[in-house]
């Protein structure tokens, strides 16, 4: 697996990964059904893509440098779940965040993903209440970066 900086050419593939994510079924579809990762978004933020040795898209993350710094997106392809892609992306994100001088990164998590974020070092700090199209409360976490 290779993790590289995303380019504008990745926008459509990243959008398809978000919209097609199995993690957002069973009532969470509204959160991603119209979501779009644009070339402008990629240019403005720290977006990194994980690819398999065959060039297949395995996942990606988007780090907003803020302030406040926030992990805005992290998705792993359904076909790559359980292969350690998410852990590698989280490690890469923390290394990158530390390298640019951040001391912490906030995450407002999709509720079923809270356990994953906690397993890779995030700590729960609160709850973001439901608003707008998001009709469920979401866990708020932080990665503390020494």
C-alpha positions in Angstrom: 0.0 0.0 0.0 1.1 3.5 -0.8 -0.2 6.7 0.7 0.1 9.8 -1.5 -1.2 13.3 -1.7 -4.5 13.5 -3.6 -4.8 15.5 -6.8 -7.7 17.1 -8.6 -7.9 14.0 -10.8 -8.9 11.9 -7.7 -12.0 14.0 -6.9 -14.5 11.8 -8.7 -13.1 8.6 -7.2 -13.1 10.0 -3.7 -16.7 11.2 -4.1 -17.8 7.8 -5.3 -16.1 6.2 -2.3 -17.9 8.5 0.1 -21.3 8.1 -1.5 -21.0 4.3 -1.8 -19.7 3.6 1.7 -21.4 0.7 3.3 -20.8 2.4 6.7 -23.4 5.0 5.8 -26.3 2.6 5.2 -29.1 1.8 7.7 -30.2 5.3 8.3 -27.0 7.3 7.7 -27.4 7.7 3.9 -28.6 11.4 4.2 -25.1 12.4 5.4 -23.3 11.3 2.3 -25.8 10.9 -0.6 -25.0 14.4 -2.1 -21.5 14.8 -0.7 -18.9 15.8 -3.2 -15.1 15.9 -2.8 -14.1 18.6 -5.3 -10.9 19.5 -6.9 -11.0 22.8 -4.9 -11.5 20.9 -1.7 -8.4 18.8 -2.5 -6.4 21.8 -3.3 -7.4 23.6 -0.1 -6.8 20.8 2.4 -4.4 18.0 3.3 -6.0 15.1 1.4 -4.1 11.8 1.2 -5.1 8.7 -0.7 -4.2 5.0 0.1 -3.7 2.9 -3.0 -3.0 -0.8 -3.3 0.0 -2.1 -5.2 -2.3 -2.4 -8.2 -3.3 1.2 -8.0 -6.8 0.5 -6.6 -8.2 3.1 -4.3 -8.3 1.7 -0.7 -9.2 4.8 1.2 -8.4 8.4 2.0 -8.5 11.1 4.6 -8.8 14.9 4.7 -7.1 17.0 7.4 -8.2 20.6 7.9 -5.4 22.5 9.4 -7.8 25.0 11.0 -7.8 26.4 13.5 -9.2 24.3 14.9 -7.5 21.3 13.2 -9.9 18.6 12.3 -10.0 15.3 10.6 -12.9 16.1 8.2 -13.1 12.9 6.3 -11.7 9.3 6.6 -13.1 6.6 4.4 -11.9 3.1 3.6 -13.4 1.2 0.6 -15.8 -1.5 1.6 -13.6 -4.1 -0.1 -10.6 -3.0 2.0 -12.3 -3.1 5.4 -10.4 -5.2 7.9 -7.0 -5.0 6.1 -5.5 -2.3 8.3 -6.0 0.5 5.8 -7.8 2.7 8.3 -5.1 2.2 10.9 -2.4 3.1 8.3 -4.3 6.2 7.3 -4.8 7.3 11.0 -1.1 6.8 11.6 -0.2 8.8 8.5 -2.7 11.6 9.5 -1.2 11.9 13.0 2.3 12.0 11.7 1.4 14.6 9.1 -0.5 16.7 11.7 2.5 16.6 14.1 4.9 17.5 11.2 2.9 20.7 10.5 3.0 21.7 14.2 -0.4 20.6 15.4 -0.9 19.5 19.0 -4.3 17.9 18.5 -6.8 17.0 15.8 -10.6 17.1 16.4 -12.9 14.4 14.9 -16.7 14.6 14.8 -17.4 10.9 14.1 -20.0 9.0 12.3 -21.5 7.2 15.4 -20.6 3.6 14.3 -17.0 4.7 13.7 -16.3 5.9 17.2 -14.8 2.6 18.3 -12.4 2.7 15.4 -11.2 6.2 16.3 -10.8 5.2 19.9 -8.8 2.2 18.9 -6.3 4.4 17.0 -5.8 6.8 19.9 -8.6 9.3 19.9 -10.3 10.2 23.1 -14.0 11.2 23.4 -14.5 14.8 24.4 -18.2 15.3 24.0 -21.2 15.1 21.7 -22.2 17.2 18.7 -26.0 17.5 18.7 -28.0 16.8 15.6 -28.6 19.6 13.2 -30.1 20.0 9.7 -29.9 16.8 7.5 -27.9 15.1 10.2 -30.7 13.9 12.5 -28.5 12.0 15.0 -26.0 13.1 17.6 -22.3 12.5 16.8 -19.4 11.7 19.1 -16.7 14.4 19.3 -13.2 13.1 19.8 -9.6 14.4 19.8 -6.3 13.0 18.8 -3.7 14.5 21.2 -0.4 14.8 19.5 2.5 15.1 22.0 
